[in-house]
């Protein structure tokens, strides 16, 4: 049997084929390596690949299977690791020039270690903006990643390398992280269903992750049931992450066999009252009305939440990125930073103080209370994932053709309030770039977000498959 196209086969079926010996892990890995070799020169989704290591991992899996061993729920699945996370044998560049002399990682982060334990093959590292600091994926060291749906557009960021790789069919699964939308933005623009789980569901580190609790890590795949399959293998506590949560009761993947239809949803066409691109607004509205046609009560929100951007910048750049990069300030390495990042940090160093960061953290609590009150009585909050359309690489997104830096302003709300939030494809722009509808859940209610996305996937029946760039 030939290895099926990663863009059309489910992760679950692919892993089952390897476990049942219909396919070998070696054949699946060779297919991934061939796709990367053919497509990556144009898309630049991967920044490092170790074919020899990947083949050795696959051979070891096949030997175990031939011996009758149980390997795991993700047996033989090739994985790309976002280049902010450690994978043994690979440099963790963080998309930065100043890390170019660092030695390779000598161990895996928790997420990668758990993926290996579940039977995955780690094939390489995927591109990210420097320190994951932007909603686009480019950096001075490796350049820009392109969107396989439309190579004139960005795949989003900061997990854009992973999003592009999955949409192009280079790998079926990859890792991402989300400190302000970095899983949801590329998932939306690459036609994937994705989720930023509650913080601590998938432990971060080691080393322990800071980011003032804004960021969390998690798997990315094309469909939400495959994301849930991966999450089942990844969730659970670890001492390196002080936020890490107990394992959920029962399998999230099993729950999506018969996902619960939400009874009552809150719909916010623009939660801050500011403009939304008309193509995005129309696609999201149509998807929400599709739920209403199934008997779901849809109530349009009248409360507005608008304090997000300033609070987010204080915490994201003042709280973590700023202190991390401060030792470079005034050195020759400062000139190697991404221009946008350097400009933001120059501003942060003048304005951010311990008091301002403390106040921003207090505001997160106030925002969480306000969001809980707004969502009271509803299963989920629905809104556009993005306010604007995808930028050209290293450019700005647009709202009705006008460039704006606030094209992804809807995603940080879930990070600031620690809410689970996901995205599902609900249509396409005239430029053939996917459009995402965002699903925000109540505190710690990841399962309802997963179920609502699964319901929407089934109802909308888009099954988005990017054009083959080979």
C-alpha positions as CSV (number, residue, x, y, z in Angstrom):
1,X,0.0,0.0,0.0
2,X,1.3,3.5,-0.9
3,X,1.5,6.0,1.9
4,X,-1.6,8.2,1.7
5,X,-1.4,12.0,1.2
6,X,-1.0,13.6,4.6
7,X,-3.4,16.3,3.5
8,X,-6.3,13.9,3.2
9,X,-5.7,11.0,5.6
10,X,-6.4,11.3,9.3
11,X,-3.6,11.0,11.8
12,X,-5.7,8.3,13.6
13,X,-6.0,6.2,10.4
14,X,-2.4,6.7,9.5
15,X,-1.2,5.5,12.9
16,X,-3.6,2.5,12.8
17,X,-2.1,1.5,9.4
18,X,1.4,1.4,10.9
19,X,0.3,-0.5,14.0
20,X,-1.6,-3.0,11.8
21,X,1.5,-3.4,9.6
22,X,-0.3,-2.2,6.5
23,X,2.3,0.5,6.3
24,X,5.7,0.7,7.9
25,X,7.0,3.6,10.0
26,X,9.9,3.7,7.7
27,X,7.7,4.2,4.6
28,X,5.7,6.9,6.3
29,X,8.9,8.7,7.4
30,X,10.4,8.4,3.9
31,X,7.2,9.9,2.5
32,X,7.5,12.9,4.9
33,X,11.1,13.4,4.1
34,X,10.4,13.3,0.3
35,X,7.6,15.9,0.7
36,X,9.8,18.1,2.8
37,X,12.6,17.9,0.1
38,X,10.2,18.7,-2.6
39,X,8.2,21.5,-1.0
40,X,10.3,23.2,1.6
41,X,12.6,25.1,-0.8
42,X,9.6,27.1,-1.9
43,X,7.6,27.3,1.4
44,X,10.4,27.4,4.0
45,X,8.4,25.7,6.7
46,X,11.3,23.6,8.1
47,X,14.5,25.2,9.2
48,X,16.3,21.9,10.1
49,X,15.7,18.3,9.1
50,X,17.7,15.2,10.3
51,X,16.8,12.5,7.8
52,X,19.2,9.9,9.3
53,X,17.8,10.3,12.8
54,X,14.2,10.2,11.5
55,X,14.9,7.0,9.6
56,X,16.6,5.4,12.6
57,X,13.6,6.3,14.8
58,X,11.3,4.8,12.3
59,X,13.3,1.6,12.0
60,X,13.3,1.2,15.8
61,X,9.5,1.5,15.8
62,X,9.2,-1.1,13.1
63,X,11.4,-3.5,15.0
64,X,9.3,-3.0,18.1
65,X,6.1,-3.6,16.2
66,X,7.5,-6.7,14.5
67,X,8.4,-8.0,18.0
68,X,4.8,-7.6,19.1
69,X,5.3,-4.5,21.3
70,X,2.7,-1.8,21.8
71,X,4.2,1.4,20.6
72,X,1.6,4.1,21.2
73,X,-1.5,5.9,19.9
74,X,0.7,7.9,17.4
75,X,2.8,5.1,16.1
76,X,5.0,6.2,13.2
77,X,3.6,9.7,12.9
78,X,6.2,12.2,11.6
79,X,6.3,15.4,13.6
80,X,7.8,18.9,13.1
81,X,8.8,20.7,16.2
82,X,8.4,24.5,16.4
83,X,11.9,26.1,16.8
84,X,11.1,27.6,20.2
85,X,11.1,24.1,21.8
86,X,13.9,21.7,22.6
87,X,14.2,18.5,20.6
88,X,17.3,16.4,21.3
89,X,20.0,16.8,18.6
90,X,18.6,20.0,17.1
91,X,19.6,23.6,17.7
92,X,16.8,25.6,19.3
93,X,17.4,28.8,17.4
94,X,14.2,30.7,18.4
95,X,14.4,32.3,15.0
96,X,17.3,34.4,16.3
97,X,20.8,35.2,15.1
98,X,22.3,35.5,18.5
99,X,21.6,31.8,19.2
100,X,23.7,30.7,16.1
101,X,26.6,29.4,18.2
102,X,24.5,27.6,20.8
103,X,25.0,23.8,21.0
104,X,22.2,21.4,20.0
105,X,19.7,20.5,22.7
106,X,20.8,17.4,24.6
107,X,17.2,16.5,25.7
108,X,13.6,16.9,24.7
109,X,11.1,19.3,26.2
110,X,8.2,17.7,27.9
111,X,5.9,17.8,24.9
112,X,8.4,16.3,22.5
113,X,9.3,13.6,25.0
114,X,5.6,12.7,25.3
115,X,5.2,12.6,21.5
116,X,8.2,10.3,21.2
117,X,6.7,8.1,23.9
118,X,3.4,8.0,22.0
119,X,5.3,6.6,19.0
120,X,6.1,9.7,16.9
121,X,9.1,10.3,14.7
122,X,10.7,13.7,15.1
123,X,11.9,14.8,11.7
124,X,12.9,18.4,12.2
125,X,12.3,22.0,13.4
126,X,9.8,24.4,11.9
127,X,10.2,28.1,11.4
128,X,9.0,30.8,13.8
129,X,9.4,34.6,14.1
130,X,12.1,35.6,16.5
131,X,11.1,34.4,20.0
132,X,7.6,33.9,18.7
133,X,7.0,37.6,18.8
134,X,4.7,38.2,15.8
135,X,1.6,37.0,14.1
136,X,3.7,36.5,10.9
137,X,6.5,34.0,10.4
138,X,9.8,35.5,9.3
139,X,13.2,36.3,10.9
140,X,16.6,37.5,9.8
141,X,18.2,34.1,10.2
142,X,15.9,31.8,8.1
143,X,13.7,34.2,6.2
144,X,9.9,34.0,5.6
145,X,7.6,31.0,5.6
146,X,4.9,31.0,2.9
147,X,1.3,29.9,3.0
148,X,0.6,26.8,0.8
149,X,-2.9,28.0,0.1
150,X,-1.4,31.1,-1.5
151,X,2.4,31.6,-1.5
152,X,1.9,35.3,-1.8
153,X,0.5,35.3,1.7
154,X,1.9,34.5,5.2
155,X,0.8,31.4,7.0
156,X,0.5,33.5,10.2
157,X,2.5,33.1,13.3
158,X,4.2,32.4,15.4
159,X,3.7,28.7,14.7
160,X,3.6,29.5,11.0
161,X,6.3,26.9,10.1
162,X,4.2,24.2,11.6
163,X,1.0,25.4,10.1
164,X,2.5,25.6,6.6
165,X,4.1,22.2,6.9
166,X,0.9,20.5,7.9
167,X,-1.3,22.3,5.3
168,X,1.3,21.4,2.6
169,X,1.3,17.7,3.7
170,X,5.0,17.6,4.7
171,X,4.0,16.2,8.1
172,X,0.6,15.3,9.6
173,X,1.4,16.7,13.1
174,X,3.5,19.5,14.5
175,X,4.0,21.4,17.7
176,X,3.0,24.9,18.4
177,X,2.8,27.4,21.2
178,X,0.3,30.2,21.8
179,X,1.2,33.3,23.8
180,X,-1.2,35.6,22.0
181,X,-2.7,33.5,19.2
182,X,0.3,31.7,17.9
183,X,-1.5,28.4,17.4
184,X,-4.9,29.9,16.3
185,X,-3.5,32.4,13.8
186,X,-1.7,30.0,11.6
187,X,-4.4,27.3,12.1
188,X,-6.9,29.8,10.8
189,X,-4.8,31.0,7.8
190,X,-3.7,27.4,6.9
191,X,-7.2,25.8,7.1
192,X,-6.5,23.8,10.2
193,X,-8.7,23.2,13.2
194,X,-6.6,24.2,16.3
195,X,-6.9,24.9,20.0
196,X,-5.0,26.8,22.6
197,X,-5.8,24.7,25.6
198,X,-6.2,25.9,29.2
199,X,-2.7,26.8,30.4
200,X,-1.0,23.8,32.0
201,X,-2.9,21.2,30.1
202,X,0.2,20.3,28.1
203,X,3.1,21.2,30.4
204,X,5.8,23.6,29.1
205,X,9.5,23.2,29.7
206,X,12.0,22.2,30.9
207,X,13.4,24.7,31.4
208,X,10.3,26.2,33.2
209,X,8.4,28.5,31.0
210,X,7.6,32.0,32.1
211,X,5.8,34.5,29.9
212,X,3.8,35.5,32.9
213,X,1.4,32.6,32.2
214,X,0.4,34.0,28.8
215,X,1.7,31.1,26.7
216,X,1.0,27.4,26.5
217,X,2.2,24.7,24.1
218,X,0.2,22.1,22.2
219,X,-0.1,19.9,19.1
220,X,-1.3,21.1,15.7
221,X,-3.0,18.9,13.0
222,X,-5.5,19.4,10.2
223,X,-8.6,18.2,11.9
224,X,-9.8,18.6,15.5
225,X,-10.3,14.9,16.2
226,X,-6.6,14.4,15.4
227,X,-5.6,17.3,17.6
228,X,-7.7,15.6,20.4
229,X,-5.9,12.3,19.8
230,X,-2.6,14.0,20.3
231,X,-3.8,15.9,23.3
232,X,-4.8,12.6,25.0
233,X,-1.1,11.6,24.8
234,X,0.2,15.0,26.0
235,X,-2.0,16.2,28.9
236,X,-1.2,15.7,32.5
237,X,1.0,17.3,35.2
238,X,4.7,17.7,35.3
239,X,6.8,19.4,38.0
240,X,8.6,21.6,35.5
241,X,5.4,23.5,34.9
242,X,3.9,24.9,38.1
243,X,0.6,25.5,36.2
244,X,0.2,22.0,34.9
245,X,-3.2,20.4,35.5
246,X,-4.4,16.9,36.3
247,X,-5.3,14.6,33.5
248,X,-8.9,15.1,32.3
249,X,-11.4,12.4,33.1
250,X,-11.8,10.3,30.0
251,X,-10.5,10.6,26.5
252,X,-11.0,13.8,24.7
253,X,-10.7,12.0,21.4
254,X,-13.4,9.5,22.4
255,X,-15.7,12.4,23.4
256,X,-15.6,13.7,19.8
257,X,-17.1,10.5,18.4
258,X,-20.5,12.0,19.4
259,X,-19.7,15.7,20.2
260,X,-22.4,17.6,22.1
261,X,-24.1,20.3,20.1
262,X,-24.0,23.6,22.0
263,X,-27.4,24.7,23.2
264,X,-26.8,28.5,23.5
265,X,-23.9,30.5,22.1
266,X,-22.8,34.1,22.4
267,X,-21.8,35.6,19.0
268,X,-19.5,38.6,18.9
269,X,-19.0,39.9,15.3
270,X,-16.5,42.4,16.7
271,X,-15.9,42.1,20.4
272,X,-14.2,45.5,20.6
273,X,-16.6,47.3,18.2
274,X,-13.8,48.0,15.8
275,X,-13.8,47.1,12.0
276,X,-13.6,43.5,10.8
277,X,-12.8,42.6,7.2
278,X,-16.0,42.2,5.3
279,X,-15.1,38.8,3.8
280,X,-14.2,37.4,7.2
281,X,-17.3,38.9,8.8
282,X,-19.6,37.3,6.1
283,X,-18.0,33.8,6.4
284,X,-18.1,33.8,10.2
285,X,-21.7,35.1,10.2
286,X,-22.7,32.3,7.8
287,X,-21.1,29.6,10.0
288,X,-22.9,30.9,13.1
289,X,-26.2,30.9,11.2
290,X,-25.5,27.3,10.2
291,X,-25.5,26.5,14.0
292,X,-28.7,28.4,14.4
293,X,-30.3,26.3,11.6
294,X,-29.6,23.3,13.8
295,X,-31.6,24.7,16.6
296,X,-28.7,26.3,18.6
297,X,-29.8,29.6,20.2
298,X,-27.5,32.3,19.0
299,X,-27.4,35.6,20.9
300,X,-25.4,38.5,19.6
301,X,-23.2,40.2,22.2
302,X,-23.7,43.8,23.0
303,X,-21.0,44.1,25.7
304,X,-17.6,45.2,24.3
305,X,-14.2,44.3,25.6
306,X,-11.5,46.7,24.3
307,X,-8.6,46.9,26.8
308,X,-6.7,44.0,25.4
309,X,-3.9,45.3,23.2
310,X,-2.1,47.6,25.8
311,X,-2.3,45.0,28.5
312,X,-1.0,42.3,26.2
313,X,2.0,44.4,25.1
314,X,2.9,45.2,28.7
315,X,2.9,41.6,29.7
316,X,4.3,39.9,26.5
317,X,7.1,42.3,25.7
318,X,7.6,43.9,29.1
319,X,7.3,40.7,31.1
320,X,9.3,38.1,29.2
321,X,10.7,39.1,25.8
322,X,12.1,42.4,27.1
323,X,14.1,40.9,30.1
324,X,15.2,37.9,27.9
325,X,16.8,40.2,25.3
326,X,17.9,43.1,27.5
327,X,21.5,41.7,27.7
328,X,21.8,42.3,23.9
329,X,20.8,45.9,24.2
330,X,23.7,48.1,23.2
331,X,25.8,45.3,21.8
332,X,26.5,44.4,18.2
333,X,23.9,41.6,18.4
334,X,21.1,44.1,18.9
335,X,21.5,45.0,15.2
336,X,20.7,41.4,14.3
337,X,17.2,41.5,15.9
338,X,14.1,41.6,13.7
339,X,13.4,45.3,13.1
340,X,9.9,45.2,14.4
341,X,11.0,43.4,17.6
342,X,13.8,45.8,18.2
343,X,11.5,48.8,17.8
344,X,8.9,47.3,20.2
345,X,11.6,46.5,22.8
346,X,13.1,50.0,22.6
347,X,9.6,51.4,23.4
348,X,9.1,48.8,26.2
349,X,12.4,49.6,27.9
350,X,11.3,53.2,28.2
351,X,7.7,52.5,29.4
352,X,7.5,49.2,31.2
353,X,8.1,49.2,35.0
354,X,7.6,46.6,37.7
355,X,4.5,48.6,38.7
356,X,3.1,48.7,35.2
357,X,3.5,45.0,34.7
358,X,2.0,44.3,38.1
359,X,-1.0,46.5,37.2
360,X,-1.4,44.6,33.8
361,X,-1.5,41.3,35.7
362,X,-4.2,42.8,37.9
363,X,-6.1,43.8,34.8
364,X,-6.0,40.2,33.6
365,X,-8.0,39.2,36.6
366,X,-10.5,42.0,36.0
367,X,-10.7,41.0,32.4
368,X,-11.3,37.4,33.3
369,X,-14.2,38.4,35.6
370,X,-15.7,40.6,32.9
371,X,-15.5,37.8,30.3
372,X,-17.0,35.3,32.7
373,X,-19.9,37.6,33.3
374,X,-20.3,38.2,29.6
375,X,-20.4,34.5,28.9
376,X,-22.6,33.5,31.7
377,X,-25.5,31.3,30.5
378,X,-23.8,30.4,27.2
379,X,-21.8,27.3,26.3
380,X,-19.2,29.2,24.2
381,X,-18.3,32.6,22.8
382,X,-18.0,32.7,19.0
383,X,-16.1,35.4,17.2
384,X,-13.8,35.8,14.1
385,X,-10.4,34.3,14.8
386,X,-8.8,37.2,12.9
387,X,-10.1,40.7,12.3
388,X,-8.1,41.0,9.0
389,X,-6.7,39.0,6.1
390,X,-3.3,37.5,5.9
391,X,-0.4,39.8,5.2
392,X,2.2,39.3,2.5
393,X,5.3,37.9,4.1
394,X,6.8,40.5,6.5
395,X,3.9,42.9,5.8
396,X,0.7,43.9,7.6
397,X,-2.6,42.2,7.4
398,X,-5.5,44.1,5.8
399,X,-9.1,45.0,6.7
400,X,-11.0,45.6,3.5
401,X,-7.7,46.2,1.7
402,X,-6.3,48.7,4.2
403,X,-3.1,47.6,6.0
404,X,-3.4,47.5,9.8
405,X,-1.2,46.1,12.6
406,X,-4.4,45.1,14.4
407,X,-5.4,42.4,12.0
408,X,-5.0,39.6,14.7
409,X,-6.3,41.6,17.7
410,X,-9.0,39.1,18.7
411,X,-6.7,36.2,19.8
412,X,-4.9,37.6,22.9
413,X,-8.1,37.8,24.9
414,X,-7.9,34.1,25.6
415,X,-4.3,34.3,26.7
416,X,-4.9,37.2,29.1
417,X,-7.9,35.4,30.7
418,X,-6.3,31.9,30.4
419,X,-9.4,30.6,28.6
420,X,-9.3,27.6,26.2
421,X,-9.9,28.9,22.6
422,X,-9.8,27.3,19.2
423,X,-10.5,27.9,15.6
424,X,-12.2,26.1,12.7
425,X,-12.2,26.9,9.0
426,X,-15.5,28.5,7.9
427,X,-14.7,29.7,4.4
428,X,-12.1,31.3,2.1
429,X,-11.2,34.8,0.9
430,X,-11.1,35.8,-2.7
431,X,-7.4,35.1,-2.6
432,X,-8.1,31.5,-1.6
433,X,-6.8,31.9,2.0
434,X,-8.9,30.1,4.7
435,X,-11.0,32.0,7.2
436,X,-11.3,31.0,10.8
437,X,-14.1,31.2,13.3
438,X,-12.9,31.3,16.9
439,X,-14.5,29.3,19.7
440,X,-13.8,30.6,23.3
441,X,-14.7,28.4,26.2
442,X,-15.3,28.9,29.9
443,X,-12.3,28.6,32.3
444,X,-10.9,25.1,32.1
445,X,-13.7,23.9,29.8
446,X,-11.4,22.6,27.0
447,X,-13.8,19.8,26.2
448,X,-16.7,22.0,25.2
449,X,-14.4,24.0,22.9
450,X,-13.2,20.8,21.3
451,X,-16.8,19.5,20.9
452,X,-18.0,22.8,19.4
453,X,-15.2,22.8,16.8
454,X,-16.0,19.1,15.9
455,X,-19.7,20.0,15.5
456,X,-18.7,22.9,13.2
457,X,-16.3,20.8,11.2
458,X,-19.1,18.3,10.6
459,X,-21.8,20.9,9.9
460,X,-19.7,23.0,7.5
461,X,-18.2,20.0,5.9
462,X,-15.4,22.0,4.2
463,X,-12.6,19.5,4.8
464,X,-10.1,22.1,3.5
465,X,-7.2,20.7,1.5
466,X,-4.5,23.1,0.4
467,X,-3.3,23.0,-3.3
468,X,-0.4,20.7,-3.9
469,X,2.7,22.9,-4.3
470,X,4.9,20.1,-5.7
